[in-house]
Amino acid sequence: MDNPFETLHSDIIELKLMVAKLLSQPEEDNSEKMYSLKQASDLLGVDRQTVRNHIDRGNIKANRLGRRIFIEHKELYDSMNEIKSIKYKR
């Protein structure tokens, strides 16, 4: 007679291995990632012009490549808290 708990035990071991594998995978390295104005505005939930205004005011540091404007990942997320607080001020 088969032990019904053997199949459950083997399934649990398999699930533990899968979870351990997921936890051990490194997170994506975003330190070199750059966002366009459109991508930044989508992430922040504001209009492109709002992001552009914050760049002009110096709240967000951005790099220009020709006519295009790019924002580094670190700069965008460092300024997110400031922008969200400014977003609701009138």
All heavy atoms as an XYZ file, in Angstrom:
743
protein
N       0.842     -1.175      0.000
C       0.000      0.000      0.000
C       0.892      1.245      0.000
O       1.826      1.363      0.772
C      -0.882     -0.027      1.242
C      -1.916      1.020      1.245
S      -3.082      0.582      2.542
C      -4.004      2.015      2.540
N       0.576      2.174     -0.899
C       1.353      3.408     -1.017
C       0.978      4.385      0.088
O      -0.189      4.496      0.467
C       1.102      4.074     -2.370
C       1.756      3.319     -3.509
O       2.734      2.615     -3.248
O       1.265      3.458     -4.652
N       1.987      5.079      0.551
C       1.770      6.098      1.567
C       1.376      7.395      0.853
O       2.138      7.934      0.061
C       3.040      6.293      2.386
C       2.839      7.227      3.547
O       1.797      7.858      3.681
N       3.844      7.303      4.385
N       0.178      7.945      1.106
C      -0.263      9.161      0.408
C       0.576     10.387      0.767
O       0.613     11.363      0.020
C      -1.712      9.342      0.854
C      -1.838      8.584      2.117
C      -0.829      7.462      2.047
N       1.248     10.327      1.897
C       2.044     11.471      2.312
C       3.373     11.564      1.560
O       4.002     12.611      1.541
C       2.291     11.435      3.823
C       1.020     11.615      4.612
C       0.473     10.561      5.312
C       0.376     12.838      4.628
C      -0.692     10.733      6.042
C      -0.789     13.021      5.354
C      -1.337     11.956      6.059
N       3.797     10.469      0.935
C       5.044     10.494      0.169
C       4.939     11.448     -1.012
O       5.867     12.195     -1.300
C       5.408      9.089     -0.302
C       5.949      8.197      0.787
C       6.322      6.827      0.261
O       6.667      6.713     -0.943
O       6.265      5.897      1.058
N       3.808     11.410     -1.711
C       3.641     12.313     -2.854
C       3.569     13.762     -2.395
O       4.143     14.657     -3.030
C       2.383     11.966     -3.668
O       1.240     12.002     -2.808
C       2.499     10.602     -4.311
N       2.882     14.002     -1.279
C       2.828     15.362     -0.747
C       4.208     15.830     -0.313
O       4.586     16.978     -0.561
C       1.864     15.424      0.441
C       0.376     15.340      0.117
C      -0.438     15.293      1.403
C      -0.053     16.511     -0.729
N       4.954     14.945      0.307
C       6.299     15.283      0.760
C       7.210     15.629     -0.424
O       7.942     16.621     -0.383
C       6.887     14.120      1.569
C       8.228     14.399      2.140
N       8.437     15.354      3.097
C       9.451     13.876      1.851
C       9.722     15.407      3.401
N      10.356     14.505      2.648
N       7.124     14.853     -1.481
C       7.961     15.128     -2.655
C       7.542     16.435     -3.328
O       8.384     17.201     -3.808
C       7.911     13.966     -3.645
O       6.601     13.821     -4.168
N       6.238     16.732     -3.348
C       5.758     17.995     -3.920
C       6.237     19.191     -3.098
O       6.629     20.227     -3.650
C       4.232     18.004     -4.014
C       3.692     17.078     -5.090
O       4.488     16.665     -5.964
O       2.484     16.784     -5.065
N       6.224     19.048     -1.789
C       6.678     20.129     -0.912
C       8.167     20.374     -1.102
O       8.616     21.527     -1.160
C       6.333     19.815      0.558
C       4.814     19.908      0.757
C       7.050     20.773      1.497
C       4.334     19.458      2.104
N       8.939     19.321     -1.230
C      10.382     19.471     -1.466
C      10.624     20.191     -2.790
O      11.460     21.082     -2.887
C      11.084     18.098     -1.424
C      11.081     17.563      0.003
C      12.502     18.195     -1.966
C      11.597     16.149      0.140
N       9.869     19.814     -3.811
C      10.004     20.461     -5.119
C       9.655     21.949     -5.035
O      10.350     22.803     -5.597
C       9.095     19.762     -6.129
C       9.241     20.281     -7.544
C       8.339     19.545     -8.514
O       7.864     18.444     -8.194
O       8.125     20.103     -9.601
N       8.586     22.283     -4.302
C       8.203     23.686     -4.134
C       9.270     24.464     -3.372
O       9.581     25.614     -3.710
C       6.871     23.784     -3.393
C       5.632     23.436     -4.207
C       4.409     23.406     -3.315
C       5.445     24.434     -5.332
N       9.855     23.857     -2.347
C      10.918     24.518     -1.596
C      12.109     24.818     -2.490
O      12.704     25.900     -2.407
C      11.372     23.650     -0.416
C      10.442     23.661      0.759
C      11.021     22.835      1.885
C      10.149     22.833      3.105
N      10.712     22.036      4.200
N      12.466     23.886     -3.360
C      13.574     24.109     -4.281
C      13.275     25.244     -5.263
O      14.147     26.066     -5.566
C      13.905     22.822     -5.034
C      14.512     21.688     -4.207
C      14.610     20.412     -5.043
C      15.867     22.088     -3.685
N      12.036     25.301     -5.738
C      11.646     26.355     -6.674
C      11.687     27.733     -5.999
O      12.168     28.708     -6.577
C      10.246     26.072     -7.228
C      10.190     24.865     -8.155
S       8.513     24.373     -8.567
C       8.068     25.623     -9.733
N      11.205     27.808     -4.756
C      11.221     29.071     -4.025
C      12.654     29.500     -3.744
O      13.005     30.675     -3.896
C      10.392     28.953     -2.717
C      10.635     30.150     -1.811
C       8.920     28.816     -3.036
N      13.501     28.554     -3.357
C      14.907     28.871     -3.086
C      15.591     29.390     -4.347
O      16.387     30.331     -4.289
C      15.625     27.642     -2.550
N      15.269     28.803     -5.488
C      15.846     29.244     -6.755
C      15.405     30.676     -7.087
O      16.213     31.505     -7.508
C      15.440     28.290     -7.874
C      16.046     28.619     -9.207
C      15.615     27.625    -10.256
C      16.173     28.009    -11.612
N      15.707     27.115    -12.671
N      14.120     30.968     -6.874
C      13.615     32.322     -7.141
C      14.249     33.349     -6.212
O      14.575     34.462     -6.629
C      12.092     32.357     -6.980
C      11.283     31.719     -8.090
C       9.804     31.681     -7.707
C      11.462     32.460     -9.394
N      14.421     32.996     -4.966
C      14.999     33.930     -3.999
C      16.483     34.164     -4.239
O      17.010     35.222     -3.907
C      14.774     33.428     -2.574
C      13.330     33.457     -2.084
C      13.225     32.820     -0.707
C      12.794     34.875     -2.055
N      17.161     33.180     -4.813
C      18.601     33.321     -5.019
C      18.956     34.081     -6.292
O      20.094     34.491     -6.461
C      19.271     31.947     -5.051
O      18.860     31.232     -6.196
N      17.986     34.292     -7.180
C      18.268     35.019     -8.414
C      18.502     36.489     -8.094
O      17.743     37.102     -7.337
C      17.096     34.901     -9.390
C      16.943     33.534     -9.984
C      15.761     33.460    -10.932
O      14.929     34.345    -10.981
N      15.689     32.375    -11.678
N      19.563     37.076     -8.637
C      19.832     38.489     -8.359
C      18.782     39.377     -9.014
O      18.226     39.037    -10.052
C      21.205     38.715     -8.986
C      21.323     37.672    -10.033
C      20.527     36.484     -9.529
N      18.520     40.514     -8.364
C      17.595     41.470     -8.943
C      18.255     42.141    -10.145
O      19.464     42.162    -10.263
C      17.221     42.534     -7.913
C      16.389     42.001     -6.789
C      15.960     43.102     -5.847
O      15.940     44.276     -6.262
O      15.659     42.780     -4.701
N      17.438     42.687    -10.990
C      17.938     43.375    -12.180
C      18.735     44.604    -11.758
O      18.323     45.364    -10.886
C      16.753     43.795    -13.049
C      17.139     44.432    -14.345
C      15.930     44.802    -15.181
O      14.846     44.287    -14.919
O      16.103     45.623    -16.085
N      19.885     44.796    -12.372
C      20.735     45.945    -12.064
C      20.265     47.136    -12.888
O      20.406     47.161    -14.106
C      22.195     45.623    -12.377
C      23.112     46.781    -12.057
O      22.742     47.608    -11.202
O      24.203     46.855    -12.649
N      19.672     48.109    -12.207
C      19.159     49.292    -12.888
C      20.059     50.506    -12.731
O      19.670     51.611    -13.097
C      17.766     49.641    -12.339
C      16.731     48.639    -12.758
O      16.792     48.089    -13.844
N      15.776     48.374    -11.895
N      21.255     50.315    -12.178
C      22.107     51.456    -11.891
C      22.507     52.218    -13.155
O      22.734     53.422    -13.102
C      23.350     51.017    -11.131
O      24.098     50.105    -11.904
N      22.589     51.546    -14.278
C      22.984     52.195    -15.533
C      21.789     52.517    -16.432
O      21.971     53.033    -17.528
C      23.962     51.299    -16.302
C      25.241     51.013    -15.554
C      26.076     52.260    -15.327
O      26.162     53.094    -16.252
O      26.621     52.401    -14.225
N      20.588     52.227    -15.978
C      19.403     52.410    -16.807
C      19.067     53.889    -16.940
O      19.198     54.658    -15.995
C      18.223     51.656    -16.197
C      17.022     51.611    -17.095
C      16.020     50.611    -16.615
C      14.874     50.571    -17.608
N      13.979     49.490    -17.368
N      18.643     54.284    -18.122
C      18.263     55.663    -18.408
C      16.809     55.659    -18.897
O      16.386     54.749    -19.608
C      19.156     56.258    -19.490
C      20.626     56.250    -19.169
S      21.071     57.498    -18.008
C      21.334     58.856    -19.102
N      16.065     56.674    -18.487
C      14.664     56.800    -18.875
C      14.474     58.041    -19.737
O      15.057     59.088    -19.463
C      13.773     56.930    -17.640
C      13.798     55.727    -16.737
C      14.590     55.712    -15.598
C      13.039     54.608    -17.025
C      14.621     54.610    -14.769
C      13.059     53.505    -16.200
C      13.852     53.514    -15.070
O      13.876     52.413    -14.250
N      13.625     57.922    -20.747
C      13.259     59.084    -21.556
C      12.210     59.883    -20.779
O      11.717     59.445    -19.738
C      12.685     58.630    -22.900
O      11.453     57.963    -22.698
N      11.876     61.058    -21.275
C      10.838     61.870    -20.624
C       9.520     61.112    -20.545
O       8.837     61.143    -19.520
C      10.620     63.176    -21.389
C      11.560     64.319    -21.098
C      11.236     65.497    -21.989
C      11.504     64.720    -19.656
N       9.166     60.433    -21.622
C       7.903     59.682    -21.668
C       7.902     58.571    -20.627
O       6.937     58.398    -19.888
C       7.713     59.106    -23.074
C       6.544     58.168    -23.220
C       5.285     58.908    -23.520
C       4.160     57.964    -23.885
N       3.217     57.757    -22.829
N       9.001     57.801    -20.557
C       9.077     56.707    -19.593
C       9.033     57.238    -18.163
O       8.350     56.681    -17.307
C      10.358     55.907    -19.800
C      10.378     55.124    -21.089
C      11.749     54.560    -21.388
O      12.771     55.144    -21.018
N      11.768     53.417    -22.067
N       9.747     58.325    -17.903
C       9.773     58.911    -16.569
C       8.386     59.419    -16.178
O       7.946     59.216    -15.043
C      10.790     60.037    -16.501
N       7.709     60.076    -17.105
C       6.377     60.600    -16.788
C       5.389     59.466    -16.534
O       4.539     59.570    -15.650
C       5.876     61.514    -17.904
O       5.673     60.792    -19.098
N       5.510     58.374    -17.274
C       4.642     57.218    -17.037
C       4.912     56.602    -15.668
O       3.975     56.235    -14.955
C       4.840     56.161    -18.124
C       4.281     56.590    -19.471
O       3.484     57.553    -19.505
O       4.654     55.966    -20.484
N       6.188     56.481    -15.296
C       6.525     55.907    -13.992
C       6.046     56.786    -12.842
O       5.603     56.279    -11.809
C       8.037     55.711    -13.876
C       8.623     54.555    -14.672
C      10.142     54.607    -14.629
C       8.137     53.236    -14.117
N       6.141     58.098    -13.012
C       5.756     59.023    -11.949
C       4.262     59.322    -11.940
O       3.748     59.842    -10.965
C       6.540     60.336    -12.092
C       8.048     60.224    -11.920
C       8.709     61.553    -12.252
C       8.398     59.791    -10.517
N       3.596     59.026    -13.041
C       2.162     59.293    -13.119
C       1.843     60.767    -13.311
O       0.821     61.248    -12.828
N       2.733     61.460    -14.005
C       2.527     62.881    -14.286
C       2.696     63.105    -15.783
O       3.107     62.209    -16.521
C       3.513     63.776    -13.495
C       3.286     63.649    -12.004
C       4.949     63.456    -13.836
N       2.398     64.316    -16.218
C       2.539     64.678    -17.621
C       4.009     64.888    -17.978
O       4.829     65.197    -17.107
C       1.748     65.963    -17.877
C       1.625     66.269    -19.356
O       1.061     65.418    -20.079
O       2.118     67.334    -19.779
N       4.350     64.717    -19.250
C       5.733     64.940    -19.705
C       6.202     66.349    -19.386
O       7.347     66.568    -18.996
C       5.849     64.697    -21.213
C       5.890     63.248    -21.584
C       6.024     63.029    -23.083
N       7.103     63.814    -23.639
C       7.084     64.354    -24.856
N       6.055     64.184    -25.631
N       8.094     65.036    -25.296
N       5.321     67.318    -19.555
C       5.691     68.702    -19.303
C       6.028     68.926    -17.830
O       6.908     69.713    -17.507
C       4.570     69.659    -19.737
C       4.960     71.114    -19.653
C       6.136     71.465    -20.559
O       6.187     71.057    -21.716
N       7.097     72.204    -20.031
N       5.362     68.218    -16.942
C       5.658     68.331    -15.513
C       7.076     67.859    -15.227
O       7.824     68.516    -14.495
C       4.649     67.502    -14.688
O       3.331     67.937    -15.001
C       4.904     67.647    -13.201
N       7.467     66.741    -15.832
C       8.832     66.237    -15.659
C       9.821     67.238    -16.238
O      10.841     67.550    -15.624
C       9.001     64.848    -16.314
C      10.442     64.374    -16.239
C       8.079     63.834    -15.670
N       9.496     67.757    -17.384
C      10.372     68.749    -18.025
C      10.519     70.002    -17.150
O      11.610     70.558    -17.015
C       9.809     69.109    -19.403
C      10.732     69.921    -20.243
C      10.073     70.174    -21.610
N      11.069     70.594    -22.531
C      11.803     69.791    -23.297
N      11.620     68.498    -23.236
N      12.698     70.262    -24.119
N       9.427     70.445    -16.538
C       9.478     71.610    -15.656
C      10.384     71.343    -14.453
O      11.143     72.219    -14.043
C       8.078     71.996    -15.172
C       7.221     72.578    -16.280
O       7.720     73.012    -17.314
N       5.917     72.558    -16.075
N      10.311     70.164    -13.889
C      11.160     69.815    -12.747
C      12.629     69.732    -13.151
O      13.507     70.076    -12.360
C      10.703     68.511    -12.097
C       9.451     68.679    -11.298
N       9.410     69.385    -10.124
C       8.191     68.235    -11.509
C       8.181     69.360     -9.647
N       7.419     68.676    -10.474
N      12.879     69.305    -14.374
C      14.261     69.287    -14.879
C      14.762     70.722    -15.020
O      15.872     71.051    -14.608
C      14.346     68.527    -16.220
C      14.096     67.038    -15.989
C      15.695     68.749    -16.889
C      13.904     66.239    -17.254
N      13.922     71.588    -15.582
C      14.306     72.995    -15.757
C      14.546     73.690    -14.418
O      15.427     74.543    -14.307
C      13.238     73.745    -16.553
C      13.159     73.290    -18.006
O      14.141     72.665    -18.482
O      12.127     73.534    -18.658
N      13.767     73.338    -13.401
C      13.927     73.940    -12.071
C      15.115     73.358    -11.309
O      15.520     73.907    -10.295
C      12.675     73.707    -11.241
C      11.486     74.485    -11.691
C      10.311     74.244    -10.760
N       9.089     74.622    -11.418
C       7.950     73.949    -11.365
N       7.866     72.861    -10.645
N       6.893     74.379    -12.013
N      15.630     72.225    -11.774
C      16.762     71.598    -11.102
C      16.362     70.556    -10.071
O      17.214     70.045     -9.343
N      15.080     70.216     -9.982
C      14.633     69.183     -9.053
C      15.060     67.797     -9.496
O      15.253     66.907     -8.671
C      13.110     69.216     -8.887
C      12.632     70.511     -8.281
O      13.366     71.170     -7.562
N      11.411     70.886     -8.593
N      15.161     67.609    -10.807
C      15.600     66.337    -11.383
C      16.795     66.640    -12.273
O      16.731     67.528    -13.122
C      14.491     65.680    -12.227
C      13.244     65.413    -11.389
C      14.986     64.393    -12.855
C      12.068     64.884    -12.192
N      17.865     65.885    -12.091
C      19.035     66.039    -12.951
C      18.852     65.140    -14.161
O      18.496     63.972    -14.032
C      20.302     65.656    -12.202
C      20.609     66.587    -11.060
C      21.842     66.148    -10.333
C      22.048     67.009     -9.099
N      23.120     66.493     -8.255
N      19.103     65.700    -15.335
C      18.919     64.951    -16.575
C      20.104     65.190    -17.498
O      20.832     66.169    -17.359
C      17.628     65.373    -17.258
N      20.285     64.270    -18.430
C      21.344     64.370    -19.438
C      20.700     64.545    -20.803
O      19.674     63.933    -21.095
C      22.201     63.098    -19.440
C      22.833     62.850    -18.104
O      23.298     63.762    -17.450
N      22.842     61.592    -17.686
N      21.318     65.356    -21.604
C      20.827     65.560    -22.970
C      21.732     64.812    -23.936
O      22.944     64.861    -23.831
C      20.806     67.031    -23.317
C      19.818     67.813    -22.497
C      19.730     69.249    -22.983
N      18.929     70.044    -22.077
C      17.605     70.184    -22.179
N      16.961     69.599    -23.147
N      16.957     70.919    -21.309
N      21.108     64.154    -24.872
C      21.813     63.486    -25.950
C      21.186     63.996    -27.232
O      20.123     63.540    -27.645
C      21.685     61.965    -25.834
C      22.436     61.145    -26.865
C      23.935     61.406    -26.760
C      22.156     59.675    -26.676
N      21.833     65.011    -27.788
C      21.221     65.691    -28.922
C      20.032     66.482    -28.417
O      20.149     67.276    -27.496
N      18.879     66.222    -28.986
C      17.655     66.896    -28.549
C      16.893     66.092    -27.511
O      15.936     66.589    -26.927
C      16.754     67.141    -29.760
C      17.356     68.128    -30.738
C      16.454     68.366    -31.890
N      15.203     68.959    -31.405
C      14.226     69.345    -32.180
N      14.326     69.208    -33.481
N      13.139     69.864    -31.685
N      17.287     64.856    -27.321
C      16.571     63.980    -26.385
C      17.086     64.166    -24.962
O      18.252     64.455    -24.746
C      16.713     62.528    -26.807
C      16.098     62.313    -28.195
C      15.927     60.903    -28.535
N      14.943     60.311    -27.632
C      14.753     59.017    -27.532
N      15.452     58.194    -28.256
N      13.861     58.524    -26.701
N      16.200     63.976    -24.012
C      16.534     64.116    -22.600
C      16.385     62.756    -21.933
O      15.368     62.075    -22.109
C      15.602     65.141    -21.917
C      15.780     66.517    -22.558
C      15.859     65.189    -20.426
C      14.788     67.544    -22.072
N      17.425     62.371    -21.175
C      17.403     61.101    -20.458
C      17.678     61.347    -18.982
O      18.478     62.196    -18.621
C      18.458     60.144    -21.024
C      18.144     59.691    -22.412
C      18.732     60.304    -23.507
C      17.256     58.658    -22.633
C      18.450     59.898    -24.793
C      16.957     58.239    -23.916
C      17.551     58.856    -25.002
N      17.004     60.561    -18.141
C      17.154     60.680    -16.695
C      17.687     59.355    -16.180
O      17.150     58.295    -16.505
C      15.801     60.998    -16.034
C      15.200     62.256    -16.655
C      15.960     61.140    -14.531
C      13.742     62.460    -16.330
N      18.729     59.414    -15.362
C      19.304     58.194    -14.791
C      18.336     57.601    -13.774
O      17.569     58.314    -13.126
C      20.631     58.507    -14.103
C      21.727     58.905    -15.039
C      23.019     59.218    -14.298
O      23.145     58.854    -13.117
O      23.888     59.834    -14.924
N      18.396     56.284    -13.640
C      17.520     55.556    -12.723
C      17.615     56.112    -11.303
O      16.604     56.386    -10.665
C      17.890     54.067    -12.740
C      17.088     53.230    -11.818
N      15.826     52.790    -12.131
C      17.355     52.773    -10.560
C      15.356     52.086    -11.122
N      16.256     52.056    -10.160
N      18.831     56.303    -10.823
C      19.044     56.784     -9.459
C      18.451     58.172     -9.275
O      17.784     58.447     -8.274
C      20.539     56.804     -9.142
C      20.872     57.271     -7.748
C      22.377     57.316     -7.547
C      22.769     57.777     -6.183
N      22.293     59.077     -5.803
N      18.672     59.058    -10.218
C      18.152     60.422    -10.125
C      16.628     60.434    -10.122
O      16.009     61.193     -9.376
C      18.666     61.282    -11.288
C      20.141     61.552    -11.258
C      20.551     62.356    -10.046
O      19.757     63.187     -9.570
O      21.666     62.138     -9.572
N      16.032     59.586    -10.942
C      14.576     59.550    -11.024
C      13.979     59.092     -9.704
O      13.070     59.723     -9.171
C      14.130     58.638    -12.164
C      12.624     58.546    -12.372
C      12.072     59.883    -12.818
C      12.305     57.481    -13.389
N      14.497     58.022     -9.148
C      13.913     57.485     -7.926
C      14.304     58.283     -6.691
O      13.555     58.303     -5.717
C      14.245     56.004     -7.778
C      13.341     55.189     -8.671
C      13.721     54.856     -9.963
C      12.074     54.831     -8.248
C      12.876     54.155    -10.791
C      11.219     54.137     -9.067
C      11.623     53.800    -10.342
O      10.775     53.130    -11.162
N      15.425     58.994     -6.733
C      15.765     59.891     -5.631
C      14.828     61.092     -5.614
O      14.477     61.610     -4.556
C      17.210     60.380     -5.741
C      18.208     59.319     -5.341
O      17.791     58.285     -4.788
O      19.408     59.518     -5.606
N      14.420     61.523     -6.783
C      13.557     62.698     -6.866
C      12.074     62.352     -6.812
O      11.242     63.248     -6.716
C      13.855     63.459     -8.149
O      13.577     62.644     -9.260
N      11.724     61.074     -6.833
C      10.307     60.692     -6.845
C       9.549     61.223     -5.635
O       8.438     61.730     -5.770
C      10.147     59.171     -6.894
C      10.089     58.606     -8.272
S       9.829     56.850     -8.215
C       8.069     56.783     -8.457
N      10.129     61.116     -4.458
C       9.435     61.590     -3.259
C       9.200     63.093     -3.330
O       8.131     63.577     -2.975
C      10.236     61.240     -2.004
C      10.275     59.755     -1.777
O       9.381     59.037     -2.182
N      11.326     59.294     -1.129
N      10.184     63.817     -3.802
C      10.051     65.265     -3.908
C       8.988     65.636     -4.934
O       8.169     66.515     -4.699
C      11.389     65.882     -4.302
C      11.380     67.386     -4.272
C      12.748     67.956     -4.572
O      13.759     67.273     -4.322
O      12.795     69.078     -5.066
N       8.984     64.942     -6.048
C       8.011     65.250     -7.107
C       6.601     64.941     -6.645
O       5.685     65.715     -6.864
C       8.336     64.460     -8.385
C       9.565     65.044     -9.029
C       7.164     64.517     -9.361
C      10.020     64.291    -10.234
N       6.410     63.820     -5.952
C       5.063     63.480     -5.504
C       4.548     64.488     -4.516
O       3.368     64.800     -4.503
C       5.049     62.067     -4.929
C       5.157     61.043     -6.034
C       4.813     59.674     -5.579
C       4.891     58.749     -6.775
N       4.384     57.464     -6.532
N       5.412     65.036     -3.681
C       4.949     66.053     -2.743
C       4.652     67.359     -3.481
O       3.721     68.073     -3.138
C       5.960     66.281     -1.628
O       7.150     66.814     -2.147
N       5.434     67.675     -4.489
C       5.231     68.894     -5.267
C       4.005     68.738     -6.162
O       3.268     69.695     -6.408
C       6.478     69.213     -6.126
C       7.633     69.593     -5.195
C       6.205     70.324     -7.108
C       8.952     69.746     -5.916
N       3.750     67.524     -6.623
C       2.663     67.248     -7.560
C       1.312     67.725     -7.020
O       0.488     68.215     -7.751
C       2.645     65.744     -7.835
C       1.533     65.268     -8.720
C       1.646     63.775     -8.883
C       0.397     63.158     -9.429
N       0.484     61.718     -9.516
N       1.108     67.593     -5.716
C      -0.173     67.909     -5.151
C      -0.268     69.320     -4.589
O      -1.299     69.728     -4.100
C      -0.528     66.880     -4.068
C      -0.672     65.508     -4.678
C       0.288     64.542     -4.453
C      -1.729     65.200     -5.501
C       0.183     63.288     -5.040
C      -1.852     63.958     -6.088
C      -0.892     62.999     -5.847
O      -1.006     61.771     -6.423
N       0.815     70.079     -4.656
C       0.766     71.466     -4.209
C       0.217     72.324     -5.324
O       0.506     72.121     -6.485
C       2.164     71.966     -3.831
C       2.713     71.337     -2.584
C       4.064     71.905     -2.272
C       4.661     71.232     -1.059
N       6.016     71.704     -0.781
N      -0.543     73.308     -4.989
C      -1.082     74.235     -5.984
C      -0.715     75.634     -5.611
O      -0.566     76.012     -4.519
C      -2.588     74.113     -6.062
C      -2.994     72.785     -6.630
C      -3.806     73.019     -7.846
N      -4.118     71.733     -8.440
C      -4.024     71.518     -9.713
N      -3.615     72.449    -10.505
N      -4.341     70.379    -10.226
